[in-house]
Every structure is written in C-alpha cells, then in structure tokens.
Amino acid sequence: MYMLISFVIPLYNCEALIGRCLDSIFSSDVDTGLFEVVIVDDGSRDGSVAVVRDYARKHSNITLVCQRNAGASAARNAGLRRAGGRYVWFADADDHIASKFFQAIIARLGKEENTEMFSFNYQEVMTDKVIDRQLFSREDNMTGVQYYQRYANSYLWNKIMRRDMIRHEFLDGTKNLEDLYFCLQNVLVCHHITVLPLCGYYYDHTNATSTSLDQSLANLEKRSDDTLTIQRCILTDIVSLPADLQAVYRSILTETTAGHLYSLLCYYPVRRLRFVLKKYRQWHLYPIVSRTCNKRMNLFIRLANHQWLLYLGIIIKNIIRRR
C-alpha cells in the first residue's frame, strides 16, 4: 500500500467551515494509508488552527503547517512541497468534496499508469440554490491543449493532478488568477487527461468572510495588480511557446483582459481604469482584437473597445451608488 492522494488545503480564518471540509474527506471510508491531508494555515487570527489540531489528534494522516500570512499561493506552494501522494487534489477550506466520488476515484487511481490529470464536474452552492456545473457529459481522454480548447476550465479544485507532472509552483504573492496561471503552466502540457461525468466537489459561495468577497479598495487594487502581473507573465511566456500553446495563451489573454475591464467598470474608480488601460495599450492588449466563444463577452468587448463608454459606465455607476 502506498499513498495515492495528498489533499492540499490553504487555511485562513475559516474556523466555521474547515471542519465540514475535513468531515467530507474522512466520511468517505477510504483507508487512511491511501491519502493524507496537508493543511497550511496562512496566519489565521480566529480559531481555525485549534479546529485542525483537534482533527489531527483523531487522524494521524493530517499534517498542519503554520506560516505568517503570505497569501493562498504561498500556502499552496508550502503544502505542495510537503505532499507525498502520487496525486494532488487542491481543495479550499470553505468548500467540501463529494465523499462518494472520493471513494470511487481512489480505487481507480491505484490502477492508473498514464493519466496525468483527472477533471470532473462540480456544484456551486449559493444561499438560495445549488447549480450543477456539468462540464463533462461522458468520460473522455485528451491532451492539455484539447482540454483548454473544449473547456477552458482553470479551477484548481475540480482536478486531481499527478504530482510528477506539476513542474511549476504558484506565483508567490498573487491571490487573483494565480490558479489560472498555474493551470496554464502545468495542465496545458499534459498528454493524458481523463474527464469524468461525475460530481466531485462543492464550491461554496456562502462564506461571508471569504477574502474573494472583500470589496475594500485596498483588496480590489491588489486583485487588479495581480491580474496585471499574471497578464505580464503570460505575455512573457508566449514568446517561447509552440504555435498550438500560443493560441491557447492568446485566447486566455482575451478572456482575462475582458474580465478585468468588466470588473473595473463594476467596482473600481476612474483612476484605476485609466491606469489599467495605459498598461494594456503598452502591451497591445487594448483595444481587444480577438473574440471568444461567449456571445455576451464578445458584445462586451465590442462596447469596451470604445474607451469613452467605459468611462461613461463608471460615472453612471458612481452616480447611482451615491443615491
């Protein structure tokens, strides 16, 4: 018997929900010798660590690593370095896994030789509803390029990655688009990916303390700066890539640039829009010349390419907020 899966879970001020996440893993009745749970506390200021230590007293395959607050990317990197399983499954402390899926996949992993990554469906849990995200309707095998061409899915938690195919860590210090960049660097170069028409994960939007919901100006500007950092890294990487990978990278650039402009329109002051547009013009990312497979995004791109409409949108938004 050898360890098949390492769960890597970054933890920050999630005292109320980390227990549910761990319960979903340990309720699966999977032999504890087949998996481990590596939790990296990123300087929590609540009782998260005490909760994990209580679980660790009951389960010897839990490892707790504590570090000063450095962000999710640094926490995941620390967990990845400690991971000893053949496969790695990144989970978030405020989400939970599908226990039956874990049971089914662990039996399969012990027999797999070539598969570098498994990807699967998930559910989004809202306060008033649950949305099924059925990315895959049947089991299929493909390369990383084909995966992005068909699904362009860069979430971490609906993937189980073979440890030896992870050749690039997360970009330290970033907390926005860091998962996308990590997947681009590692998933895109895979030769053998298996997609499964099964729900394996519950992505929970109900955690009011999640840093992703922090709408303070400081956090918004940090997220915007991180987007620019990742965009710049992608542009740097493109130069040395073969044509098929370049095409995927450029498609991702189009989508992330459009997404960034939309967020600026919704949440940011005019000065941030002015700053970002200047950068994108320097990098030849604006005006956006490519199109996507999403009709609504393409409509937004057509409108956003008229700079005055972006400024007008922010002005109108600010007027409405003052009322």
Residue pairs with C-beta under 8 A, 6 or more apart in sequence:
1 31
1 33
1 34
2 86
3 33
3 34
3 35
3 36
3 84
3 85
3 86
4 34
4 35
4 85
4 86
4 87
4 106
4 109
4 110
5 34
5 35
5 36
5 85
5 86
5 87
5 88
5 89
5 106
5 109
5 160
6 35
6 36
6 37
6 38
6 79
6 82
6 83
6 84
6 85
6 87
6 88
6 89
6 163
7 25
7 35
7 36
7 37
7 38
7 89
7 90
7 91
8 38
8 40
8 76
8 79
8 80
8 83
8 88
8 89
8 90
8 91
9 18
9 21
9 37
9 38
9 39
9 40
9 79
9 90
9 91
9 92
9 93
10 40
10 42
10 72
10 75
10 76
10 79
10 92
10 93
11 18
11 39
11 40
11 41
11 42
11 44
11 48
11 49
11 52
11 75
11 93
12 41
12 42
12 43
12 44
12 48
12 69
12 72
12 75
12 93
12 211
13 44
13 45
13 46
13 48
13 209
14 44
14 46
14 48
14 93
14 94
14 207
14 209
15 44
15 46
15 47
15 48
15 50
15 51
16 209
17 93
17 94
17 204
17 207
18 39
18 48
18 51
18 52
18 93
18 94
19 51
19 55
20 96
21 91
21 92
21 93
21 94
21 95
21 96
21 97
22 37
22 52
22 55
22 59
22 62
23 96
24 96
24 97
24 98
24 99
24 202
25 35
25 37
25 91
25 97
25 99
25 102
26 59
27 99
28 97
28 99
28 100
28 102
28 103
28 106
29 103
30 102
30 103
30 106
32 59
32 60
32 61
33 61
34 106
34 110
35 61
35 85
35 106
36 61
36 62
36 63
36 83
36 84
36 85
37 59
37 61
37 62
37 63
38 63
38 65
38 79
38 82
38 83
39 52
39 62
39 63
39 64
39 65
39 79
39 93
40 65
40 66
40 67
40 75
40 76
40 78
40 79
41 48
41 49
41 52
41 64
41 65
41 66
41 67
41 75
42 67
42 69
42 70
42 71
42 72
42 74
42 75
43 67
43 68
43 69
43 70
48 93
49 64
49 66
52 62
52 64
53 64
55 62
56 62
56 63
56 64
63 82
65 78
65 79
65 82
67 74
67 75
67 78
70 172
70 173
71 172
71 173
71 174
71 175
72 170
72 175
72 178
73 170
73 171
73 172
73 173
73 174
73 175
73 178
74 170
74 172
74 173
76 90
76 170
77 169
77 170
77 172
80 88
80 166
80 169
83 163
85 163
86 109
86 162
86 163
87 109
87 160
87 161
87 162
87 163
88 160
88 161
88 162
88 163
88 166
89 97
89 157
89 159
89 160
89 161
90 156
90 157
90 159
91 97
91 157
91 201
92 157
94 204
94 207
94 210
95 157
95 201
95 202
95 203
95 204
96 201
96 202
96 204
97 200
97 201
97 202
98 198
98 199
98 200
98 201
98 202
101 120
101 198
101 199
101 200
101 201
102 200
104 198
105 118
105 160
105 196
105 200
109 160
114 192
115 141
115 162
115 192
115 193
115 194
116 161
116 162
116 165
116 190
116 191
116 192
116 193
117 159
117 160
117 161
117 162
117 165
117 187
117 190
117 192
117 193
117 194
118 159
118 160
118 193
118 194
118 195
118 196
119 135
119 136
119 147
119 151
119 153
119 158
119 159
119 160
119 193
119 194
119 195
119 196
120 136
120 158
120 195
120 196
120 197
120 198
120 199
120 200
120 201
121 132
121 133
121 134
121 135
121 136
121 158
121 196
121 197
121 198
121 199
121 200
122 133
122 155
122 157
122 158
122 199
122 200
122 201
122 202
122 203
123 130
123 131
123 132
123 133
123 199
123 201
123 202
123 203
124 130
124 131
124 133
124 203
124 205
125 202
125 203
125 204
125 205
125 206
126 205
126 206
127 205
127 206
132 199
134 197
135 151
135 153
135 158
135 195
136 151
136 195
136 196
136 197
137 197
138 197
139 194
139 195
139 196
139 197
140 194
140 195
141 192
141 193
141 194
141 195
142 150
142 193
142 195
143 190
143 191
143 192
143 193
144 187
144 188
144 189
144 190
144 191
144 193
145 188
145 244
145 245
145 248
146 193
147 153
147 187
147 188
147 190
147 193
147 195
148 187
148 188
148 248
148 251
148 252
149 248
151 195
152 251
152 252
152 255
154 179
154 180
154 183
154 184
154 187
154 252
155 179
155 203
156 179
156 182
156 183
157 201
157 203
158 200
158 201
159 183
159 187
161 186
161 187
165 186
165 190
166 186
167 185
167 186
168 182
168 185
168 186
169 182
170 178
170 179
170 181
170 182
171 178
171 181
171 182
171 229
171 230
171 233
174 181
174 226
174 229
174 230
175 211
175 222
175 223
175 226
176 222
176 223
176 224
176 226
176 227
176 230
177 226
177 227
177 230
177 256
178 226
178 230
180 230
180 252
180 256
181 230
181 233
181 234
184 234
184 237
184 248
184 249
184 252
185 237
187 193
188 245
188 248
189 245
207 213
211 219
215 267
217 269
220 267
220 268
220 272
221 268
221 272
223 263
224 260
224 263
224 264
224 268
224 272
224 276
227 256
227 260
228 276
228 279
230 256
231 253
231 256
231 257
231 260
231 283
231 285
232 283
234 249
234 252
234 253
235 253
235 283
235 285
237 249
238 246
238 249
238 250
241 249
250 290
251 290
251 292
253 285
254 288
254 290
254 291
254 292
254 301
255 292
255 294
255 297
257 280
257 285
257 286
257 288
258 288
258 292
258 297
258 300
258 301
258 304
260 276
261 276
261 286
261 300
261 304
261 310
262 300
262 304
264 272
264 273
264 276
264 310
264 314
265 273
265 304
265 310
265 313
265 314
265 317
266 317
268 314
269 314
269 318
270 311
270 314
270 315
273 310
273 311
273 314
277 286
277 307
277 310
280 286
286 305
287 305
288 301
288 304
288 305
291 298
291 301
292 298
292 301
303 309
304 310
